[in-house]
Amino acid sequence: LPGDDVEAEGIVDVVAGQPVLTVSRIALLGRVAPPAPVDVPLESMLSFPGNIRYFGLLVHVEGQINEVSDTTSGGQVLIGPPTRSLKLFFPSAYGKSGSGDPQVGWMASATGVGLQFCPRPPYNKFVEVLVHDPADITTEKVAWLPMSVPPVGLGAGLFVVLLVSLFVWNRDRRLRKQRERL
């Protein structure tokens, strides 16, 4: 559990490019305060080799959802650009997606352990965040209008649409009158 102080013995191995410890003995030494998650920008989590510093740490990430799916190992929510996504992965024992049934286009944030699962060399892609429970993934609907559009730009766009509509209406009216005269 988070905050458990443990001592482990075993053999160091490599699985999918990651060093792992095949544990032969584990002992609970006590309890300490669990570590606070590190807020990591999505781009930092996706940029190799800078993202290596976050592997094995408790991280908090957020981004726009581009896929929600299930695998034989568990559920996953992909956030970020479709060409370079960060996987929020939760084991199949939970059998359900995060809170609120996330949809593509929504914003998601999650806290979990940063890691990499890349089964083939050169082991420089497939970064993910292992989430303890699907409820640890919070989602929020995104407004249909991007907040990056300033009010002046919105007003100018509306003005152009009205101006073009007025021009088309006036042209249609003149052509109708011309046909009536003939």
C-alpha positions as CSV (number, residue, x, y, z in Angstrom):
1,L,0.0,0.0,0.0
2,P,1.2,3.6,-0.4
3,G,3.3,4.5,2.5
4,D,4.5,1.0,3.3
5,D,8.3,0.9,3.9
6,V,9.5,-2.5,2.6
7,E,12.7,-4.4,2.1
8,A,12.9,-6.8,-0.9
9,E,15.4,-9.3,-2.1
10,G,15.6,-11.0,-5.4
11,I,17.1,-11.1,-8.9
12,V,17.4,-8.0,-11.1
13,D,16.0,-8.7,-14.6
14,V,14.9,-6.8,-17.7
15,V,11.3,-6.9,-18.9
16,A,10.3,-4.9,-21.9
17,G,13.3,-2.6,-21.5
18,Q,12.6,-1.9,-17.8
19,P,14.7,-3.1,-14.9
20,V,12.6,-5.2,-12.6
21,L,13.2,-7.1,-9.4
22,T,12.0,-10.7,-9.3
23,V,11.2,-10.8,-5.6
24,S,12.2,-13.9,-3.6
25,R,11.6,-12.3,-0.2
26,I,9.7,-9.2,1.0
27,A,9.4,-7.7,4.5
28,L,7.3,-4.9,5.8
29,L,9.6,-2.5,7.8
30,G,6.9,0.0,8.8
31,R,4.6,2.7,7.5
32,V,5.5,6.2,6.5
33,A,3.5,9.0,4.8
34,P,2.9,8.2,1.2
35,P,4.7,10.4,-1.3
36,A,2.9,13.3,-2.9
37,P,2.4,12.9,-6.6
38,V,4.5,15.0,-9.0
39,D,2.5,17.1,-11.4
40,V,4.0,16.3,-14.8
41,P,3.0,18.1,-18.1
42,L,1.8,15.7,-20.8
43,E,4.6,16.8,-23.1
44,S,7.3,16.0,-20.5
45,M,5.8,12.6,-19.9
46,L,6.0,11.9,-23.7
47,S,9.5,13.2,-24.4
48,F,12.3,10.7,-24.4
49,P,14.8,10.6,-22.7
50,G,13.6,13.3,-20.4
51,N,10.7,11.2,-19.3
52,I,12.9,8.5,-17.7
53,R,13.1,10.6,-14.5
54,Y,9.4,10.0,-13.9
55,F,9.5,6.2,-14.2
56,G,8.7,4.6,-10.9
57,L,7.4,7.8,-9.4
58,L,3.9,8.7,-8.4
59,V,2.8,11.2,-11.1
60,H,-0.3,13.3,-11.9
61,V,-1.0,13.9,-15.6
62,E,-3.9,15.4,-17.5
63,G,-4.9,15.7,-21.2
64,Q,-7.6,15.3,-23.8
65,I,-8.9,11.7,-24.3
66,N,-8.4,10.3,-27.8
67,E,-9.3,6.6,-27.1
68,V,-11.0,4.5,-24.5
69,S,-10.7,0.7,-24.8
70,D,-10.1,-2.6,-23.1
71,T,-7.2,-5.0,-23.5
72,T,-6.8,-8.6,-22.2
73,S,-4.7,-7.1,-19.4
74,G,-7.0,-4.3,-18.4
75,G,-8.6,-1.0,-19.4
76,Q,-6.9,1.9,-20.9
77,V,-7.6,5.6,-21.6
78,L,-5.2,7.3,-24.1
79,I,-4.7,11.0,-23.7
80,G,-2.8,13.5,-25.8
81,P,-2.3,13.7,-29.5
82,P,-3.4,10.5,-31.4
83,T,0.1,10.1,-32.9
84,R,1.8,10.3,-29.5
85,S,-0.5,9.2,-26.8
86,L,0.0,8.5,-23.1
87,K,-1.7,5.4,-21.8
88,L,-3.5,5.5,-18.5
89,F,-3.7,1.8,-17.7
90,F,-5.6,0.0,-15.0
91,P,-5.4,-3.8,-14.5
92,S,-8.4,-6.0,-15.6
93,A,-9.3,-7.0,-12.0
94,Y,-11.4,-3.8,-11.9
95,G,-13.3,-4.6,-15.1
96,K,-14.6,-1.1,-15.7
97,S,-13.5,2.2,-17.1
98,G,-12.9,5.4,-15.0
99,S,-15.6,7.4,-13.3
100,G,-18.2,9.0,-15.6
101,D,-17.6,6.7,-18.6
102,P,-15.0,8.8,-20.3
103,Q,-15.6,9.8,-23.9
104,V,-13.2,10.8,-26.7
105,G,-12.7,14.5,-26.6
106,W,-13.2,14.9,-22.8
107,M,-10.4,16.0,-20.5
108,A,-8.9,13.4,-18.1
109,S,-6.6,13.6,-15.2
110,A,-5.1,10.7,-13.3
111,T,-2.5,9.9,-10.6
112,G,-0.5,6.7,-10.9
113,V,3.0,5.3,-11.3
114,G,4.9,6.4,-14.4
115,L,6.4,3.5,-16.4
116,Q,7.3,2.2,-19.8
117,F,6.2,-1.0,-21.5
118,C,8.0,-1.4,-24.7
119,P,8.5,-5.1,-25.7
120,R,11.0,-4.4,-28.5
121,P,14.2,-2.4,-28.8
122,P,15.0,0.5,-28.9
123,Y,12.8,0.9,-25.7
124,N,12.1,4.6,-26.3
125,K,8.3,4.6,-26.6
126,F,5.1,3.3,-25.1
127,V,5.1,5.3,-21.9
128,E,2.2,4.8,-19.6
129,V,0.8,5.7,-16.2
130,L,-0.3,2.6,-14.1
131,V,-3.4,3.7,-12.3
132,H,-4.4,1.8,-9.1
133,D,-8.2,2.1,-9.6
134,P,-10.3,3.4,-12.5
135,A,-11.9,5.8,-10.0
136,D,-8.5,7.5,-9.9
137,I,-9.1,8.8,-13.4
138,T,-11.3,11.9,-13.3
139,T,-13.0,13.2,-16.4
140,E,-14.6,16.4,-17.5
141,K,-16.7,17.2,-20.5
142,V,-15.0,19.8,-22.8
143,A,-17.2,22.7,-23.9
144,W,-18.1,22.7,-27.6
145,L,-16.5,26.1,-28.0
146,P,-12.8,26.2,-27.4
147,M,-11.9,28.6,-24.7
148,S,-8.9,29.8,-26.8
149,V,-11.2,31.8,-29.1
150,P,-11.2,35.4,-27.8
151,P,-14.5,37.2,-27.7
152,V,-13.3,39.7,-30.3
153,G,-12.5,36.9,-32.7
154,L,-15.9,35.3,-32.1
155,G,-17.6,38.7,-32.7
156,A,-15.6,39.3,-35.9
157,G,-16.5,35.8,-37.2
158,L,-20.2,36.4,-36.5
159,F,-20.0,39.8,-38.3
160,V,-18.5,38.2,-41.4
161,V,-21.2,35.5,-41.5
162,L,-23.9,38.1,-41.2
163,L,-22.3,40.3,-43.9
164,V,-22.1,37.4,-46.3
165,S,-25.7,36.4,-45.5
166,L,-26.8,40.0,-46.2
167,F,-24.9,40.0,-49.5
168,V,-26.5,36.7,-50.7
169,W,-30.0,37.8,-49.6
170,N,-29.6,41.2,-51.4
171,R,-28.3,39.5,-54.6
172,D,-31.1,37.0,-54.5
173,R,-33.7,39.8,-54.1
174,R,-32.3,41.8,-57.0
175,L,-32.3,38.7,-59.3
176,R,-35.9,37.9,-58.4
177,K,-37.0,41.5,-59.2
178,Q,-35.1,41.4,-62.5
179,R,-36.9,38.1,-63.5
180,E,-40.3,39.7,-62.6
181,R,-39.6,42.6,-65.0
182,L,-38.8,40.3,-67.9
